[in-house]
Structures are given as structure tokens and as C-alpha cells.
């Protein structure tokens, strides 16, 4: 009976997923799990830095450079004019404009269920996010090797 109490939490822990980030565009790399969590937290901070959110009907074509953050463990929320309080945001896409480094331009889209919101009027975090997308850090090789060794021993 005691084994059941040990096996059940272990089984449940394998079904949990961490927040993920995926770069797209010219300099896209695949971040390691720790980087994904940090990037997702940075995108959450960018969402909180915005001062407007408008509900839109259709997502425009997403091309060029950008990043997609998926919040599977803890959906994020925001309270921005004119959309109001939005909860359960499970995905945010940030797409850079052409010459984003000069004009700090990017499109930010948040997904809550079937609703899509366009966010804007960010003030402080534009340059760090643009820099992170333009020059993503390669994944930590030693961390990936450790994960591979752990998986091989199990």
C-alpha cells in the first residue's frame, strides 16, 4: 500500500509541463528548459508593462522574427484598458517589426481560450525583449547532456 502513495506523486509529476518558449525567424534557436522558463517570465513582464489591450477577431499573419511563450503551468493575466481584466492567458506571441531595434516596434498577441488580444503601449521592456529575440542565447549544452544522462539511467 505504501508503494502506491510513492508511485502516484511520481506519475503525476511526469504529466506536469513547464512554461515553454519557442523562437521563430532568422536566428531561431531552441532554448533549454531553464531558459524557456526565464523567457516566459520575461514575456509575462512585458505583458504587465503594456498599458492597452484590444480584443481582435483574427490573428494577422505572423512572419519574420519573434517568440512564442506558452504558459502551461501557470496561465497569466492582465487588466488593461479597453479589454479589462483578462485571465487564463495560455500563450503570448511577440513579433518584431522591421527595424525593431531602431523604432522599438513589435506586435504582442495574447491568447485566452478562443479570445485573441492585441497588446500595446509598452514602455520599459521593449529593448531587452527585442535584443533577446534578435540575439537568442544558444541552449546550455551541459544542461542538455545532464538531462540526457538522467534519462538514459532511468
Order of alpha helices (4+ residues) and beta strands (2+ residues): alpha-beta-alpha-beta-beta-beta-beta-alpha-beta-beta-alpha-alpha
